[in-house]
Amino acid sequence: MARGIKREPNQDTPSPSQSYSASKKTKNSPENDDARFTGKPVPADEAREKWPERYQSKKKVKVVVSSNDPKDESTEKEVLQAKCHYTQAVIDGCKFNLYDDTYVKAGEGEPNFIAKIVELFETIDKEPYFTARWFYRAEDTVIKNQTHLIDKRRVFFSDVRDDNPLDCIVSKVKIARLAADVDVAAKEKAISSCDLYYDMAYSLPYFTFTSLDTDNLKADSDASSIISSEVSSDSTLGDNNFDDAKSSEVCKKQSEMTLLDLYSGCGAMSTGLCFGASISSLKLVTRWAVDLNPYACESLKLNHPETQVRNEAAEDFLCLLKEWEKLCKDFELLGSHQLELVNSKLNSSDSDDDEDVDDVVPPEEFEVGKLLAVCYGDPNKVNERGLYFKVRWKGYGPSEDTWEPIDGLSKCEDNLKEFVTRGYKSKILPLPGDVDCICGGPPCQGISGFNRFRNTIDPLKDPKNHQLVVFMDIVEFLKPKYVLMENVCDILKFAGGALICYAIGRLVSINCQARLGIMAAGSYGVPQCRLRIFLWGARSLEKLPQYPLPTHEVVGRGVVLNEFKEIIVGSDKGQSCKLEKTILLGDAISDMPAVTNYETNDEMLYGAAARTDLQKYCRLKKRDLFGCTVSGEKASQKKMLYDHLPLQLNKDDYERVCRIPKTKGANFRDLPGVLVGPDNTVQWDPSME
């Protein structure tokens, strides 16, 4: 909202406008006529029906119990009691109507606040008051100092409202309300005649940006101010409630939703999302994955053969996507109406292969047999970055395949066209609109406490934090329906949370809804105290997902700044639910057989039955988790334990490890002969031989 200080509605701190009004005219001042109501009062029956809380007592203030506070099921609030309500007021000679947008006086040297008048009433003591429903400027939201990402004329509507003396109103302001699906031309036309505009709502719980709730806003606004068509945000995954979008019908017909896993590692995040979606009867399939680690990519390919796994840097992947889109445009493949044309091209290409004509090839040239793959970068390690294709040469085997730049294939347009056409049909690379969901945890080593040279002034200029920018660039290019970004909680503590503010600002700048939450692993049945932040994003016409509520008690949590404590999922005051008992490390690993430092078998039997539900869960096969059939796997096959062998230590290190006591938190500081100083520094004990 356009207020310098965020204030929970139930706090005792007066609003800025209330604080200011104390220094203005008193009700006994003759100048008070500059702020007065005009016209006939609202009929008593109508006023009591519309604002029942204002007519419950003869006293000026009545304390009532409210359950509307999203952070507290039962809070008390003071409600000014009204003598009557009005629909018009005159302030400094200017007439104001109910539901007008106004500037409200702020503190000295601060920009005026922005509010919508949602109530005009006279108190029992005959004092003129109005109820303000506040707007946020970008700098007053979690976006903070990343306001360069947001149009200066853009504000965000909120549910925060409070009562203020009528003379706090400064002037009118013209604010256009835009629908979520408004096109650029209509948007510019609407904004040109207005001072400000809004197309999203902002709420403090989980720092949430959402599309405007039409039904909710109608109660507090004039419906005629809406630009373009009204759009409801009450859509679901795969069922969008908007009439004129073709994607609605397409989404209903889809048998699955596609997922792109960035910085995928071995695919743990995407696998978990797909498993969770299957529980909700939604088929989510990881179609593409990108990671720089070749071994992680090999593991992902083995476990997910249906996934297009790319072993490359994320920035190279983005460049490749842009080049791929250009190629598809050059060969006129884009658009659903081109599908039949693509098939006909493939068929004609196949027939051309059957009717191969032996052209005469100069002896100094090699003939391209077919193109096998595409990448962007420098696969030949010659410091020449660009678009490359993997070539199978005619008359040569796979061992002679080479990566060739696109400039060197100028005489192979037919081969290039066939490769792009086949790749387009099989979706070897996603195009804008092809991806339903993008997930990933962009590495931000620049925030690590182990980095002594962190850039605390402008962390986005640190190359170690650049992957966050790349992640958001990919999101902006591909335009997925949903985005889920994961990261460590240090991203909130470092440089005032500048990186997470940037991430949210990027999503909002491309009209994505956003929600930020912190989840404790232990709250979901994992034997850890680890905290992670999760940033949800959703296109404006989709329903922004909620966070799953905790299922288990948790022993302890990490340290979180006070500013962000309330976004820990499950920390809501008054929210009570029955939780399972805490899962400890023994619940996870107590069934594992003992091994020595010299164990070499990477496959062994458990040797004992599972003792806990978690251990039973860990032993499940893929078919049991996903309900799929794995080729070559027998249902009666014994459950095996894999990779249960330690890193083999040399004799000296092994003896040192054996001397560390088996107590919580023990480490090398507990070794005999080690002295620990008051500042936790260590040195050898000179008295030890």
Steps between C-alpha positions, in 0.01 A plus 500: 500500500610857470595521864848523639436270796335160472252454780289202592134606533482384863804692619462792738728723294295774332508522124717777352190689396362481855829626642502791259141599572583570864705800391222635279180681587296382795129430471423827682700708254292712263735390222373145542226588252767445232439126553133411530235268363247615247173367366248283679617224736469139391159366616538347848379153402735487203795622708437244777481222242817605320711594806347309795813532718454879511159483667545266797553743788423850624864540599754658267710182477394139529748214539402204286654160435612455142599184315598673175864539592688238293765467771269459798172317532382713792604865530336797660466827315348837576216609275388862491124519540312711245211741527440486124669433166543718191593454136656843441736740673650840429864559591665836431223577253542176301222239495591137573274201443493159661754269325708789368877448497690761697834616627521497880738724690824330607779612730720796418726434202322175409285435193128508566329169566249363251161362603150426380215649703284200594298662779392852601343533844438733790588362844283514810698814596414658162856472367537442122696184415576293194619141463801464273583185309866542421710464189865394516775651292765248392755634749254439786471131411755220530647625170661783703792665317457297180236747380683554171332176391150643544326781311497808724130549426412150617352449847353198677161478669477352849248380756658719767258768612458734797309807615640851467372855560345641185739796486795264431390480137716719276367465146354263244715266292387322187590130512415259218419145590625259233383145448755220501463425130510856367714540188782751468306744281200514735730533798686798355174665399358461852814618674540807280196666658578397859755584765554141617376150426466164676450146376604299807428476870763479773459340841744470790459125572780333303559834319246396240428665165181367340272580211206717595205319653210645302226404746690641796585826327147566379394556860746787535523648152314616196487218244500751215866580564618160381698498179450201266296200608451388859699190579461273801815363661315193631661261256668168567795306363364407161168689515518872422186707536534736208284482190702643217830318558558197283745362753206421729369230269848375427578474871187297567590255226857455616568165661809636672681814602861561402784596734842655439752434778781760506817434701350154528784301656379140500139619473389492864285814490314411182456139615344621824269738317388228260437262789301763690298582189416133449350488850269780385408302185702737281748356253806724510786383277858631497554554127821702524784530752818710502811466715871572467615183680546215246470226763174640634368511143595136443318399817192697401496342152520153652209557738289714265547378141197704391680827584705710258808553719742774400848518651578869458502833678160661550603815311603286200165324523322836483702608195418166338127549563510839330690361199264203481198729489662694212557176306140391553383838372736485202358162399140618565431239766344712773125497556252217553377535142844387383473148649371339181764685302770364732379143448490545124853639504621201698330258261646671197839499669475125558413440135790719392730281706373194314572667167853610585692625203875464512611859446859560415684626808831682457789302653585781745146494649321247719131422455262539792308180569269639767491741793482334841488773764521873560665714767611854570847568634851387414488118473831486311683710764632747242369821664233546234158504661189458290238258371640155418357180354632150551562349154505136392706500180389288209709186477639540854404351836411655838865529602547759224207724606596866543345825622469752217395868518182593318699725266680192367170334405390760247484235225299258716168681530301183432677313782456797730134535412435129560675509838312810618168363375545170681625676811203736497254213476667294774562814714868434563510861619217704652363807327314783674171358626612134486595476867230477766737524797862599560673397821853549623736629763742743334834489685595824675845433644548874534283502813688222678649588837817314393553765231710772664475733200123518466353799318258636758441828314374360169484118522353468151830622354679205659551233228436235765142625532438536127312171469200660671483748212536216247222302670262796477607569139401143408167540679432824315587343164306173534194649675403191705171477687678433829843563653647352817838628615683356803795646687673522836374736769826696489357666192263685736775609740756620248499865387151561636357217294586680175517179295157370601356850454643492149351157429152607609533827311590314180192278530268794567656699214384232253152493659557179693338451837748424779509356850800454733516243780750323723459127557673291766598154375428349840139619481439256215639178646870544419760460779650847448473850647581654163301801374454589135320785325255420221380764257184416307415679179192464281371666185227755559217272388609200708434427865804576715581181696498493879769339716427158651432513872747325735440134576751441783629663814852635465770523768664824394531748217775718367532872563272724293491881504198646680388659174452156347391290800133521409555340160608171658229261388298380797603787730158668482372595843190315603542242226471162665516157343593155620858420403691174490789455744845632411707285265855451629811371324462157659154469345668522160820296527472262798417208266824530304762227555834593656793543261872549550744748352599233248153411366504454119156355418273764349201266516384302805193372681357701787521197725208615716141613460414870482432640848323826417257631241776718354725197453217314327451800274871519414493137387219551248574437132424745223188306401369535857562875510369594158280202414714424195651177373878477478628262235700204632385550858314218672239571762647234729854636467675550836546858617867587469708774659727684257812715543521431875877533523711779651780700342804288581729690739873452536628348824578830676165663415316183596662501845415868546134441411481212746615734781217751448227428760158393371310795644292770336711779350833324556779574251879535477495746792421203726819315405758445775782752467284780356449820702199720424530870582220733616453623140462137383846497339705183543865414560700192589549426867879539554485264799396211276773290343 
